[in-house]
Structures are given as structure tokens and as C-alpha cells.
Amino acid sequence: MFQTEGFNTLKGLTDAIMQRQEILSNNLTNIETKNYVRQDIDFSRVLSGLKNNSAFNQENESVIATARYRDHSNKVTLESEMSKLYDNHLRYMLLVKSIGHHFEHMKKALEVRAS
């Protein structure tokens, strides 16, 4: 019953957001670690993968080490990571609302069928 394309996309996004939370927390944990390279998830690649019907998982998702793309600094800054955590929280809240709407539509469809 839950194997719809929309639901699978929402599940994949939920998994990606949860993993991003762990990654950002790890970045904050290592804020004082010398030569630590911050990591993040590339959501555009996650969405592309989900559009191509491939499930999100740790083997095929897109964690990137951002310092490799910036030669000038690989430092983790508190302000930047907190901003990214807030952004991730907003994505999560939006996703929760989307999942709620998805279940409301399913509930209405079942009610129509039952009557």
C-alpha cells in the first residue's frame, strides 16, 4: 500500500535528511580537529537518484567533502554549521508536512472506497 512513487521519494528524502543531520553533527563535533574536512550531502544528486527510481542508501548517496573544492580553507565554522543545521531542520519540517498530506490523501481515498 505504501509503495507509491511519491511515498518512496518522501522516504528517500527523509533518509537523506536524517543522514545529513548526523554528518552536520559530526562536523560540529570535529570543529577543533586539525585538518578535518567538513562533509555534507548534495541534495541535487539525491533528488536525481530518487527521480531515477533508485532508493537512497549510504552506498549510492552523495556525501561530499567540501574542502576538496575550496583550496583556501577546510575549517568548520560554528556559524556555517548551525546555519546548515537550521536549513536541514526546515527541510525536515516541510517533509513531515508533505508526508502528512500524503497520508491524508490516502485516508480520503479509503473513505471514498468504503462508502
Chimera marker file (.cmm) of the C-alpha trace (Angstrom):
<marker_set name="trace">
<marker id="1" x="0.000" y="0.000" z="0.000" r="1" g="1" b="0" radius="0.5"/>
<marker id="2" x="2.905" y="2.392" z="0.685" r="1" g="1" b="0" radius="0.5"/>
<marker id="3" x="4.931" y="1.507" z="-2.403" r="1" g="1" b="0" radius="0.5"/>
<marker id="4" x="3.909" y="4.524" z="-4.457" r="1" g="1" b="0" radius="0.5"/>
<marker id="5" x="6.461" y="6.639" z="-6.292" r="1" g="1" b="0" radius="0.5"/>
<marker id="6" x="5.579" y="9.677" z="-4.185" r="1" g="1" b="0" radius="0.5"/>
<marker id="7" x="5.906" y="7.803" z="-0.917" r="1" g="1" b="0" radius="0.5"/>
<marker id="8" x="9.224" y="6.245" z="-1.946" r="1" g="1" b="0" radius="0.5"/>
<marker id="9" x="10.561" y="9.705" z="-2.835" r="1" g="1" b="0" radius="0.5"/>
<marker id="10" x="9.460" y="11.065" z="0.543" r="1" g="1" b="0" radius="0.5"/>
<marker id="11" x="11.097" y="8.111" z="2.307" r="1" g="1" b="0" radius="0.5"/>
<marker id="12" x="14.338" y="8.637" z="0.384" r="1" g="1" b="0" radius="0.5"/>
<marker id="13" x="14.355" y="12.333" z="1.262" r="1" g="1" b="0" radius="0.5"/>
<marker id="14" x="13.691" y="11.512" z="4.910" r="1" g="1" b="0" radius="0.5"/>
<marker id="15" x="16.651" y="9.129" z="4.930" r="1" g="1" b="0" radius="0.5"/>
<marker id="16" x="18.872" y="11.776" z="3.316" r="1" g="1" b="0" radius="0.5"/>
<marker id="17" x="17.816" y="14.468" z="5.787" r="1" g="1" b="0" radius="0.5"/>
<marker id="18" x="18.442" y="12.160" z="8.733" r="1" g="1" b="0" radius="0.5"/>
<marker id="19" x="21.879" y="11.250" z="7.435" r="1" g="1" b="0" radius="0.5"/>
<marker id="20" x="22.664" y="14.933" z="6.806" r="1" g="1" b="0" radius="0.5"/>
<marker id="21" x="21.804" y="15.629" z="10.447" r="1" g="1" b="0" radius="0.5"/>
<marker id="22" x="24.395" y="13.051" z="11.503" r="1" g="1" b="0" radius="0.5"/>
<marker id="23" x="27.003" y="14.464" z="9.110" r="1" g="1" b="0" radius="0.5"/>
<marker id="24" x="26.466" y="18.057" z="10.259" r="1" g="1" b="0" radius="0.5"/>
<marker id="25" x="26.645" y="16.946" z="13.889" r="1" g="1" b="0" radius="0.5"/>
<marker id="26" x="29.900" y="15.170" z="13.089" r="1" g="1" b="0" radius="0.5"/>
<marker id="27" x="31.230" y="18.381" z="11.508" r="1" g="1" b="0" radius="0.5"/>
<marker id="28" x="30.408" y="20.266" z="14.713" r="1" g="1" b="0" radius="0.5"/>
<marker id="29" x="31.989" y="17.559" z="16.835" r="1" g="1" b="0" radius="0.5"/>
<marker id="30" x="35.222" y="17.956" z="14.866" r="1" g="1" b="0" radius="0.5"/>
<marker id="31" x="35.221" y="21.759" z="14.835" r="1" g="1" b="0" radius="0.5"/>
<marker id="32" x="38.559" y="21.825" z="16.705" r="1" g="1" b="0" radius="0.5"/>
<marker id="33" x="40.112" y="18.857" z="14.891" r="1" g="1" b="0" radius="0.5"/>
<marker id="34" x="43.123" y="19.892" z="12.866" r="1" g="1" b="0" radius="0.5"/>
<marker id="35" x="42.897" y="19.096" z="9.125" r="1" g="1" b="0" radius="0.5"/>
<marker id="36" x="39.312" y="17.873" z="9.448" r="1" g="1" b="0" radius="0.5"/>
<marker id="37" x="37.480" y="18.119" z="6.133" r="1" g="1" b="0" radius="0.5"/>
<marker id="38" x="33.805" y="19.021" z="6.532" r="1" g="1" b="0" radius="0.5"/>
<marker id="39" x="31.243" y="16.873" z="4.771" r="1" g="1" b="0" radius="0.5"/>
<marker id="40" x="27.713" y="17.432" z="3.546" r="1" g="1" b="0" radius="0.5"/>
<marker id="41" x="25.082" y="15.820" z="1.337" r="1" g="1" b="0" radius="0.5"/>
<marker id="42" x="24.468" y="17.042" z="-2.193" r="1" g="1" b="0" radius="0.5"/>
<marker id="43" x="20.658" y="17.105" z="-2.326" r="1" g="1" b="0" radius="0.5"/>
<marker id="44" x="20.564" y="17.746" z="-6.067" r="1" g="1" b="0" radius="0.5"/>
<marker id="45" x="22.261" y="14.382" z="-6.600" r="1" g="1" b="0" radius="0.5"/>
<marker id="46" x="19.969" y="12.714" z="-4.074" r="1" g="1" b="0" radius="0.5"/>
<marker id="47" x="16.914" y="14.074" z="-5.909" r="1" g="1" b="0" radius="0.5"/>
<marker id="48" x="18.311" y="12.959" z="-9.266" r="1" g="1" b="0" radius="0.5"/>
<marker id="49" x="18.780" y="9.466" z="-7.906" r="1" g="1" b="0" radius="0.5"/>
<marker id="50" x="15.268" y="9.401" z="-6.488" r="1" g="1" b="0" radius="0.5"/>
<marker id="51" x="13.821" y="10.625" z="-9.790" r="1" g="1" b="0" radius="0.5"/>
<marker id="52" x="15.572" y="7.711" z="-11.486" r="1" g="1" b="0" radius="0.5"/>
<marker id="53" x="13.792" y="5.362" z="-9.054" r="1" g="1" b="0" radius="0.5"/>
<marker id="54" x="16.926" y="4.375" z="-7.183" r="1" g="1" b="0" radius="0.5"/>
<marker id="55" x="16.428" y="4.178" z="-3.447" r="1" g="1" b="0" radius="0.5"/>
<marker id="56" x="18.553" y="6.388" z="-1.223" r="1" g="1" b="0" radius="0.5"/>
<marker id="57" x="21.153" y="4.486" z="0.725" r="1" g="1" b="0" radius="0.5"/>
<marker id="58" x="24.605" y="5.101" z="2.098" r="1" g="1" b="0" radius="0.5"/>
<marker id="59" x="26.280" y="3.242" z="-0.746" r="1" g="1" b="0" radius="0.5"/>
<marker id="60" x="24.875" y="5.413" z="-3.542" r="1" g="1" b="0" radius="0.5"/>
<marker id="61" x="24.120" y="8.726" z="-1.851" r="1" g="1" b="0" radius="0.5"/>
<marker id="62" x="26.220" y="11.775" z="-2.377" r="1" g="1" b="0" radius="0.5"/>
<marker id="63" x="28.234" y="12.790" z="0.651" r="1" g="1" b="0" radius="0.5"/>
<marker id="64" x="30.829" y="15.272" z="-0.438" r="1" g="1" b="0" radius="0.5"/>
<marker id="65" x="33.893" y="16.594" z="1.294" r="1" g="1" b="0" radius="0.5"/>
<marker id="66" x="33.521" y="20.285" z="0.560" r="1" g="1" b="0" radius="0.5"/>
<marker id="67" x="37.094" y="21.243" z="1.351" r="1" g="1" b="0" radius="0.5"/>
<marker id="68" x="38.255" y="19.423" z="-1.751" r="1" g="1" b="0" radius="0.5"/>
<marker id="69" x="36.510" y="22.101" z="-3.774" r="1" g="1" b="0" radius="0.5"/>
<marker id="70" x="37.906" y="25.030" z="-1.801" r="1" g="1" b="0" radius="0.5"/>
<marker id="71" x="41.655" y="25.374" z="-1.603" r="1" g="1" b="0" radius="0.5"/>
<marker id="72" x="41.638" y="28.359" z="0.757" r="1" g="1" b="0" radius="0.5"/>
<marker id="73" x="40.149" y="26.683" z="3.838" r="1" g="1" b="0" radius="0.5"/>
<marker id="74" x="38.769" y="23.457" z="5.154" r="1" g="1" b="0" radius="0.5"/>
<marker id="75" x="37.799" y="24.797" z="8.557" r="1" g="1" b="0" radius="0.5"/>
<marker id="76" x="34.437" y="24.045" z="10.019" r="1" g="1" b="0" radius="0.5"/>
<marker id="77" x="32.817" y="27.210" z="11.357" r="1" g="1" b="0" radius="0.5"/>
<marker id="78" x="30.168" y="27.193" z="14.041" r="1" g="1" b="0" radius="0.5"/>
<marker id="79" x="28.037" y="29.772" z="12.238" r="1" g="1" b="0" radius="0.5"/>
<marker id="80" x="28.074" y="27.879" z="8.957" r="1" g="1" b="0" radius="0.5"/>
<marker id="81" x="27.243" y="24.522" z="10.519" r="1" g="1" b="0" radius="0.5"/>
<marker id="82" x="24.463" y="25.982" z="12.673" r="1" g="1" b="0" radius="0.5"/>
<marker id="83" x="23.002" y="27.616" z="9.570" r="1" g="1" b="0" radius="0.5"/>
<marker id="84" x="23.114" y="24.293" z="7.745" r="1" g="1" b="0" radius="0.5"/>
<marker id="85" x="21.510" y="22.524" z="10.730" r="1" g="1" b="0" radius="0.5"/>
<marker id="86" x="18.678" y="25.065" z="10.666" r="1" g="1" b="0" radius="0.5"/>
<marker id="87" x="18.280" y="24.587" z="6.905" r="1" g="1" b="0" radius="0.5"/>
<marker id="88" x="18.139" y="20.833" z="7.456" r="1" g="1" b="0" radius="0.5"/>
<marker id="89" x="15.523" y="21.302" z="10.188" r="1" g="1" b="0" radius="0.5"/>
<marker id="90" x="13.357" y="23.359" z="7.813" r="1" g="1" b="0" radius="0.5"/>
<marker id="91" x="13.665" y="20.663" z="5.145" r="1" g="1" b="0" radius="0.5"/>
<marker id="92" x="12.624" y="18.078" z="7.725" r="1" g="1" b="0" radius="0.5"/>
<marker id="93" x="9.579" y="20.089" z="8.835" r="1" g="1" b="0" radius="0.5"/>
<marker id="94" x="8.488" y="20.582" z="5.221" r="1" g="1" b="0" radius="0.5"/>
<marker id="95" x="8.930" y="16.885" z="4.559" r="1" g="1" b="0" radius="0.5"/>
<marker id="96" x="6.871" y="15.937" z="7.628" r="1" g="1" b="0" radius="0.5"/>
<marker id="97" x="4.041" y="18.147" z="6.331" r="1" g="1" b="0" radius="0.5"/>
<marker id="98" x="4.310" y="16.509" z="2.899" r="1" g="1" b="0" radius="0.5"/>
<marker id="99" x="4.118" y="13.050" z="4.435" r="1" g="1" b="0" radius="0.5"/>
<marker id="100" x="1.088" y="14.148" z="6.465" r="1" g="1" b="0" radius="0.5"/>
<marker id="101" x="-0.629" y="15.354" z="3.282" r="1" g="1" b="0" radius="0.5"/>
<marker id="102" x="0.248" y="12.082" z="1.563" r="1" g="1" b="0" radius="0.5"/>
<marker id="103" x="-1.469" y="10.100" z="4.336" r="1" g="1" b="0" radius="0.5"/>
<marker id="104" x="-4.477" y="12.448" z="4.328" r="1" g="1" b="0" radius="0.5"/>
<marker id="105" x="-4.972" y="11.786" z="0.606" r="1" g="1" b="0" radius="0.5"/>
<marker id="106" x="-4.713" y="8.047" z="1.197" r="1" g="1" b="0" radius="0.5"/>
<marker id="107" x="-7.218" y="8.274" z="4.061" r="1" g="1" b="0" radius="0.5"/>
<marker id="108" x="-9.695" y="10.187" z="1.889" r="1" g="1" b="0" radius="0.5"/>
<marker id="109" x="-9.324" y="7.647" z="-0.898" r="1" g="1" b="0" radius="0.5"/>
<marker id="110" x="-10.032" y="4.800" z="1.518" r="1" g="1" b="0" radius="0.5"/>
<marker id="111" x="-13.067" y="6.620" z="2.939" r="1" g="1" b="0" radius="0.5"/>
<marker id="112" x="-14.489" y="7.147" z="-0.560" r="1" g="1" b="0" radius="0.5"/>
<marker id="113" x="-13.920" y="3.494" z="-1.380" r="1" g="1" b="0" radius="0.5"/>
<marker id="114" x="-15.591" y="2.346" z="1.836" r="1" g="1" b="0" radius="0.5"/>
<marker id="115" x="-18.730" y="4.389" z="1.246" r="1" g="1" b="0" radius="0.5"/>
<link id1="1" id2="2" r="1" g="1" b="0" radius="0.2"/>
<link id1="2" id2="3" r="1" g="1" b="0" radius="0.2"/>
<link id1="3" id2="4" r="1" g="1" b="0" radius="0.2"/>
<link id1="4" id2="5" r="1" g="1" b="0" radius="0.2"/>
<link id1="5" id2="6" r="1" g="1" b="0" radius="0.2"/>
<link id1="6" id2="7" r="1" g="1" b="0" radius="0.2"/>
<link id1="7" id2="8" r="1" g="1" b="0" radius="0.2"/>
<link id1="8" id2="9" r="1" g="1" b="0" radius="0.2"/>
<link id1="9" id2="10" r="1" g="1" b="0" radius="0.2"/>
<link id1="10" id2="11" r="1" g="1" b="0" radius="0.2"/>
<link id1="11" id2="12" r="1" g="1" b="0" radius="0.2"/>
<link id1="12" id2="13" r="1" g="1" b="0" radius="0.2"/>
<link id1="13" id2="14" r="1" g="1" b="0" radius="0.2"/>
<link id1="14" id2="15" r="1" g="1" b="0" radius="0.2"/>
<link id1="15" id2="16" r="1" g="1" b="0" radius="0.2"/>
<link id1="16" id2="17" r="1" g="1" b="0" radius="0.2"/>
<link id1="17" id2="18" r="1" g="1" b="0" radius="0.2"/>
<link id1="18" id2="19" r="1" g="1" b="0" radius="0.2"/>
<link id1="19" id2="20" r="1" g="1" b="0" radius="0.2"/>
<link id1="20" id2="21" r="1" g="1" b="0" radius="0.2"/>
<link id1="21" id2="22" r="1" g="1" b="0" radius="0.2"/>
<link id1="22" id2="23" r="1" g="1" b="0" radius="0.2"/>
<link id1="23" id2="24" r="1" g="1" b="0" radius="0.2"/>
<link id1="24" id2="25" r="1" g="1" b="0" radius="0.2"/>
<link id1="25" id2="26" r="1" g="1" b="0" radius="0.2"/>
<link id1="26" id2="27" r="1" g="1" b="0" radius="0.2"/>
<link id1="27" id2="28" r="1" g="1" b="0" radius="0.2"/>
<link id1="28" id2="29" r="1" g="1" b="0" radius="0.2"/>
<link id1="29" id2="30" r="1" g="1" b="0" radius="0.2"/>
<link id1="30" id2="31" r="1" g="1" b="0" radius="0.2"/>
<link id1="31" id2="32" r="1" g="1" b="0" radius="0.2"/>
<link id1="32" id2="33" r="1" g="1" b="0" radius="0.2"/>
<link id1="33" id2="34" r="1" g="1" b="0" radius="0.2"/>
<link id1="34" id2="35" r="1" g="1" b="0" radius="0.2"/>
<link id1="35" id2="36" r="1" g="1" b="0" radius="0.2"/>
<link id1="36" id2="37" r="1" g="1" b="0" radius="0.2"/>
<link id1="37" id2="38" r="1" g="1" b="0" radius="0.2"/>
<link id1="38" id2="39" r="1" g="1" b="0" radius="0.2"/>
<link id1="39" id2="40" r="1" g="1" b="0" radius="0.2"/>
<link id1="40" id2="41" r="1" g="1" b="0" radius="0.2"/>
<link id1="41" id2="42" r="1" g="1" b="0" radius="0.2"/>
<link id1="42" id2="43" r="1" g="1" b="0" radius="0.2"/>
<link id1="43" id2="44" r="1" g="1" b="0" radius="0.2"/>
<link id1="44" id2="45" r="1" g="1" b="0" radius="0.2"/>
<link id1="45" id2="46" r="1" g="1" b="0" radius="0.2"/>
<link id1="46" id2="47" r="1" g="1" b="0" radius="0.2"/>
<link id1="47" id2="48" r="1" g="1" b="0" radius="0.2"/>
<link id1="48" id2="49" r="1" g="1" b="0" radius="0.2"/>
<link id1="49" id2="50" r="1" g="1" b="0" radius="0.2"/>
<link id1="50" id2="51" r="1" g="1" b="0" radius="0.2"/>
<link id1="51" id2="52" r="1" g="1" b="0" radius="0.2"/>
<link id1="52" id2="53" r="1" g="1" b="0" radius="0.2"/>
<link id1="53" id2="54" r="1" g="1" b="0" radius="0.2"/>
<link id1="54" id2="55" r="1" g="1" b="0" radius="0.2"/>
<link id1="55" id2="56" r="1" g="1" b="0" radius="0.2"/>
<link id1="56" id2="57" r="1" g="1" b="0" radius="0.2"/>
<link id1="57" id2="58" r="1" g="1" b="0" radius="0.2"/>
<link id1="58" id2="59" r="1" g="1" b="0" radius="0.2"/>
<link id1="59" id2="60" r="1" g="1" b="0" radius="0.2"/>
<link id1="60" id2="61" r="1" g="1" b="0" radius="0.2"/>
<link id1="61" id2="62" r="1" g="1" b="0" radius="0.2"/>
<link id1="62" id2="63" r="1" g="1" b="0" radius="0.2"/>
<link id1="63" id2="64" r="1" g="1" b="0" radius="0.2"/>
<link id1="64" id2="65" r="1" g="1" b="0" radius="0.2"/>
<link id1="65" id2="66" r="1" g="1" b="0" radius="0.2"/>
<link id1="66" id2="67" r="1" g="1" b="0" radius="0.2"/>
<link id1="67" id2="68" r="1" g="1" b="0" radius="0.2"/>
<link id1="68" id2="69" r="1" g="1" b="0" radius="0.2"/>
<link id1="69" id2="70" r="1" g="1" b="0" radius="0.2"/>
<link id1="70" id2="71" r="1" g="1" b="0" radius="0.2"/>
<link id1="71" id2="72" r="1" g="1" b="0" radius="0.2"/>
<link id1="72" id2="73" r="1" g="1" b="0" radius="0.2"/>
<link id1="73" id2="74" r="1" g="1" b="0" radius="0.2"/>
<link id1="74" id2="75" r="1" g="1" b="0" radius="0.2"/>
<link id1="75" id2="76" r="1" g="1" b="0" radius="0.2"/>
<link id1="76" id2="77" r="1" g="1" b="0" radius="0.2"/>
<link id1="77" id2="78" r="1" g="1" b="0" radius="0.2"/>
<link id1="78" id2="79" r="1" g="1" b="0" radius="0.2"/>
<link id1="79" id2="80" r="1" g="1" b="0" radius="0.2"/>
<link id1="80" id2="81" r="1" g="1" b="0" radius="0.2"/>
<link id1="81" id2="82" r="1" g="1" b="0" radius="0.2"/>
<link id1="82" id2="83" r="1" g="1" b="0" radius="0.2"/>
<link id1="83" id2="84" r="1" g="1" b="0" radius="0.2"/>
<link id1="84" id2="85" r="1" g="1" b="0" radius="0.2"/>
<link id1="85" id2="86" r="1" g="1" b="0" radius="0.2"/>
<link id1="86" id2="87" r="1" g="1" b="0" radius="0.2"/>
<link id1="87" id2="88" r="1" g="1" b="0" radius="0.2"/>
<link id1="88" id2="89" r="1" g="1" b="0" radius="0.2"/>
<link id1="89" id2="90" r="1" g="1" b="0" radius="0.2"/>
<link id1="90" id2="91" r="1" g="1" b="0" radius="0.2"/>
<link id1="91" id2="92" r="1" g="1" b="0" radius="0.2"/>
<link id1="92" id2="93" r="1" g="1" b="0" radius="0.2"/>
<link id1="93" id2="94" r="1" g="1" b="0" radius="0.2"/>
<link id1="94" id2="95" r="1" g="1" b="0" radius="0.2"/>
<link id1="95" id2="96" r="1" g="1" b="0" radius="0.2"/>
<link id1="96" id2="97" r="1" g="1" b="0" radius="0.2"/>
<link id1="97" id2="98" r="1" g="1" b="0" radius="0.2"/>
<link id1="98" id2="99" r="1" g="1" b="0" radius="0.2"/>
<link id1="99" id2="100" r="1" g="1" b="0" radius="0.2"/>
<link id1="100" id2="101" r="1" g="1" b="0" radius="0.2"/>
<link id1="101" id2="102" r="1" g="1" b="0" radius="0.2"/>
<link id1="102" id2="103" r="1" g="1" b="0" radius="0.2"/>
<link id1="103" id2="104" r="1" g="1" b="0" radius="0.2"/>
<link id1="104" id2="105" r="1" g="1" b="0" radius="0.2"/>
<link id1="105" id2="106" r="1" g="1" b="0" radius="0.2"/>
<link id1="106" id2="107" r="1" g="1" b="0" radius="0.2"/>
<link id1="107" id2="108" r="1" g="1" b="0" radius="0.2"/>
<link id1="108" id2="109" r="1" g="1" b="0" radius="0.2"/>
<link id1="109" id2="110" r="1" g="1" b="0" radius="0.2"/>
<link id1="110" id2="111" r="1" g="1" b="0" radius="0.2"/>
<link id1="111" id2="112" r="1" g="1" b="0" radius="0.2"/>
<link id1="112" id2="113" r="1" g="1" b="0" radius="0.2"/>
<link id1="113" id2="114" r="1" g="1" b="0" radius="0.2"/>
<link id1="114" id2="115" r="1" g="1" b="0" radius="0.2"/>
</marker_set>
